[in-house]
Amino acid sequence: GAVVSQHPSWVICKSGTSVKIECRSLDFQATTMFWYRQFPKQSLMLMATSNEGSKATYEQGVEKDKFLINHASLTLSTLTVTSAHPEDSSFYICSARLDRGSSPLHFGNGTRLTVT
Amino acid sequence: QKEVEQNSGPLSVPEGAIASLNCTYSDRGSQSFFWYRQYSGKSPELIMSIYSNGDKEDGRFTAQLNKASQYVSLLIRDSQPSDSATYLCAVNWQAGTALIFGKGTTLSVSS
């Protein structure tokens, strides 16, 4: 089955610093990856769609200059949280699907970000 | 605005019982439907996919889809304490796009 690897699993950083999260598709190529965020006891909210070789598409209300997404290859997308603040503390999860259709998304293990 | 609605619960059932989880969606043109299970602190894992009207069974799980009513359900037979988790209904409204998730239903199975 499709495997999506995400790193790191958890990170603690100080307010004002930047954090990079990596998402890799291990056994398939993903032209598109999706980044979600989940606050405690809430559902997954789509942040952005990461497209290989082009700019990411951000959802309404997500600051593109704060959440930098780079999808430089068919197996790697990165999310950088710049100038992190405590309100950015959340569970960030990347996902991808095997095709360009309507098949399910396969999720990475997620990254728990805590900003102090 | 495309929406997916679920009863947040908690839904409590005794071990061995049938748990019934429901979901409605707003976009009549939605193409595919999924149920994910999420344990606390973990990422979602896929348990069922359904694409056409009717029932789809996989072990103890049965997904039901009624596109006319814009309704998806998940039945879990012989519920086990290990089934205690949050169940997320997800809908894909267009090929190649992200899934839209409901808020999830928390299931608690007591032994």
Chai-1 contact restraints between the chains, C-beta under 6 A:
chainA,res_idxA,chainB,res_idxB,connection_type,confidence,min_distance_angstrom,max_distance_angstrom,comment,restraint_id
A,F34,B,A98,contact,1.0,0.0,6.0,A-B,restraint_1
A,S43,B,F101,contact,1.0,0.0,6.0,A-B,restraint_2
A,S43,B,K103,contact,1.0,0.0,6.0,A-B,restraint_3
A,S43,B,G104,contact,1.0,0.0,6.0,A-B,restraint_4
A,L44,B,F101,contact,1.0,0.0,6.0,A-B,restraint_5
A,L46,B,A98,contact,1.0,0.0,6.0,A-B,restraint_6
A,I93,B,S43,contact,1.0,0.0,6.0,A-B,restraint_7
A,R100,B,G96,contact,1.0,0.0,6.0,A-B,restraint_8
A,G101,B,A95,contact,1.0,0.0,6.0,A-B,restraint_9
A,S102,B,Q31,contact,1.0,0.0,6.0,A-B,restraint_10
A,S102,B,S32,contact,1.0,0.0,6.0,A-B,restraint_11
A,S102,B,N92,contact,1.0,0.0,6.0,A-B,restraint_12
A,S102,B,A95,contact,1.0,0.0,6.0,A-B,restraint_13
A,P104,B,F34,contact,1.0,0.0,6.0,A-B,restraint_14
A,P104,B,L46,contact,1.0,0.0,6.0,A-B,restraint_15
A,P104,B,S49,contact,1.0,0.0,6.0,A-B,restraint_16
A,L105,B,L99,contact,1.0,0.0,6.0,A-B,restraint_17
A,F107,B,S43,contact,1.0,0.0,6.0,A-B,restraint_18
A,F107,B,P44,contact,1.0,0.0,6.0,A-B,restraint_19
A,N109,B,S43,contact,1.0,0.0,6.0,A-B,restraint_20
A,G110,B,S43,contact,1.0,0.0,6.0,A-B,restraint_21
